[in-house]
Amino acid sequence: MYQLIIIGAGPAGQTAGIYTQRYGIKFLIIGQILGGTTNEAHLVDNYPGFKSISGPDLAKEFQKHLNVETKEEQVEKISKDENGFKVTTNKEEYQGQSLILGMGMKIRKLNFKNEEVFLNKGISYCTSANTSQFKNKTLAVVGGGDSALTNALKLADQAKRVYLIHRRDEFRGSPALVKKAQKEKNIEIIYSAQVTEAQGKDKIEKLILNTGQELDVDQVFIDVGGIPNVHLCGELNIEMENSFVKVNKNQETNIPGIFAAGDITNNPLKQIVTAAAEGSIAATSVYKYLKNINS
Ligand SMILES: Cc1cc2nc3c(=O)[nH]c(=O)nc-3n(C[C@H](O)[C@H](O)[C@H](O)COP(=O)(O)OP(=O)(O)OC[C@H]3O[C@@H](n4cnc5c(N)ncnc54)[C@H](O)[C@@H]3O)c2cc1C
């Protein structure tokens, strides 16, 4: 029996593990992919202490710092029992008094022709914080939510032109952001359009839309959100917000003993630094929770 089981070995789970060790809690960490989605980032240039580091290298640094064995197993079921929680993986069954859920989310892809071919060669699923590198470039942002609108506005400060491509005829993002984007002279909004193909030689050069338009571009950002890995939460009756696990500022869910951190939660910013920060808060809340129930 563990005092805590952390599910997920991305920045949220790994940081929770680093803090949990310091609190002297008997814990287990389970995660199929060590470092999680960080491995998919080509270059991370917004994590403190590393001016620019490849995602896989940063993931390795996290794992080195954590320095405990991670069970690289797939969790198939989580249920409540009289002692706390039962976690069933493809290999074993584990019991814990408390849980931190850090299973992250899957980035939504668009599946147009050559999307994979130009990944990190002009196509990316997240904007770099360093927008100055796009000075005088022609960019495209695909998406219609707050995140896509914010990114288009941020990029328009530097870029020569930003195409904002949205598949519907109106945005679902906040009206204030929509107004700003509509007013921005560097942003050209293309409504009711979908990307069908990317073309180029070594790097992306052109986007083809289903409207027949062909756009010359230097870089494309796909910003159509993600799908949180919440399917394991079903039996636990965890409260959700827009399909994400709802947490308070202590990373507590509505179920006593279950905490969540990182991309799986309803936090507004899905980044490595925020996932790590939430992991640290979740571990601290677990420490207080265990002290309470065991006193
Ligand atoms: C292409 C790309 C580039 C990015 N670039 C940046 C960047 O430059 N800077 C930045 O700050 N952020 C970037 N991000 C976002 C960042 O990677 C995430 O915000 C961060 O990794 C979230 O951490 P997490 O721990 O919540 O989840 P994740 O990193 O997604 O980790 C989830 C963990 O849960 C495990 N897991 C899930 N389901 C199960 C299961 N059933 N059983 C066992 N284990 C399970 C996974 O294997 C993994 O270990 C990028 C994301 C993408 C996709």
The ligand as an ORCA input file, in Angstrom:
! r2SCAN-3c Opt
* xyz 0 1
  C       4.529     19.735    -30.219
  C       4.476     20.336    -28.834
  C       5.380     21.310    -28.483
  C       5.345     21.884    -27.214
  N       6.259     22.842    -26.901
  C       6.244     23.404    -25.665
  C       7.212     24.402    -25.320
  O       8.076     24.780    -26.115
  N       7.154     24.916    -24.072
  C       6.212     24.550    -23.153
  O       6.238     25.040    -22.032
  N       5.285     23.610    -23.460
  C       5.275     23.029    -24.696
  N       4.332     22.094    -25.014
  C       3.312     21.728    -24.012
  C       3.886     20.788    -22.924
  O       4.542     19.695    -23.539
  C       2.775     20.303    -22.006
  O       2.069     21.413    -21.510
  C       3.316     19.503    -20.816
  O       4.089     18.402    -21.255
  C       2.175     18.992    -19.940
  O       2.680     18.194    -18.929
  P       1.792     17.090    -18.182
  O       2.706     16.442    -17.198
  O       0.549     17.687    -17.695
  O       1.352     16.048    -19.309
  P       2.198     15.213    -20.351
  O       3.536     15.811    -20.568
  O       1.318     15.017    -21.515
  O       2.433     13.819    -19.611
  C       1.394     12.898    -19.432
  C       1.958     11.624    -18.817
  O       0.880     10.742    -18.505
  C       1.153      9.451    -19.047
  N      -0.114      8.763    -19.263
  C      -1.229      9.189    -19.899
  N      -2.187      8.244    -19.870
  C      -1.648      7.189    -19.201
  C      -2.132      5.894    -18.832
  N      -3.362      5.468    -19.121
  N      -1.296      5.064    -18.154
  C      -0.043      5.455    -17.832
  N       0.462      6.660    -18.137
  C      -0.341      7.516    -18.812
  C       1.977      9.749    -20.289
  O       2.674      8.601    -20.729
  C       2.891     10.838    -19.733
  O       3.931     10.261    -18.982
  C       4.360     21.481    -26.273
  C       3.451     20.485    -26.629
  C       3.502     19.914    -27.891
  C       2.523     18.842    -28.254
*
